């Protein structure tokens, strides 16, 4: 066989093998191979849309939560054919993601070890066959409103309503003391200022707290704010997380991934339908969690005030704020 014939044979074989591989890939209905965050390119310090095709093939994905071991992802879809918000779970099995399936688990909050999920005023424990039946958390959580977060030492942070507050919600916390959770302790007015206070996220070590709220000095409707714990245990002055995070739309539900790498949040707006009713459309965004450290007061070499060109106008139309999760 001549050198020319050998080269031609190798080329033909390569083309055949490539065609077989392509055909196999095109005909393969199995789930995609596991990659962190579904293979999405990580963001920098500018938030970007998180919209993986495996959970958002038609663009109706809203937001979701990974389990600590990254083996489960609980998420929601809404709008289009989903007239009502619909809840799904997708699981990693043998290094491949299963197809999404509907679930009765709504907006779960995971314990650090992933063996407990908190859902509103209840919790479920992981068993050999799945999740246990729901169990009540206790009396301390009965006035809980929108959102729930728990630190590594088991302290819960959540909005709650008391009769003396005339229906206005406040952020508070409940500590585990002698085996019992205390009644919610209301946080200071530095935290509890504004309307529709909701969706706190407490750092695992309780070094910072994020939440969403409508304030007169905000960028639009609800904005995300942050406060850092001082050395004496008090909380710093709350800081609007700035124009990188907040816009004229509704920003809510901040949460940091279990690996500490990324901050996720929801950004959305109300759409007016032909019949005059309103429909909320929200999407999930993510950004490098370094943005949290950059806002620490000790990291600021100048005033923490937003530069004039980036300051919110302060003029906004009041409307009931929509929040994901409860």
Secondary structure by P-SEA (a helix, b strand, c coil): ccaaaaaaaaaaaaaaaaaaaaaaaaaccccccccccccccccccbbbbbcccccccccccccccccccccccccccccccccccccbbbbbcccccccccccccccccccccccccccccbbbbbcccccccccccccccccccccccccccbbbbbbbcccccccbbbbbccccccccccccccccccccccccccccccccccccccbbbbcccccccbbbbbbbbccccccccccccccccccccccccccccccccbbbbbbbbbbbccccbbbbbbbbbbccccccccccccccccccccccccccccbbbbcccccccc
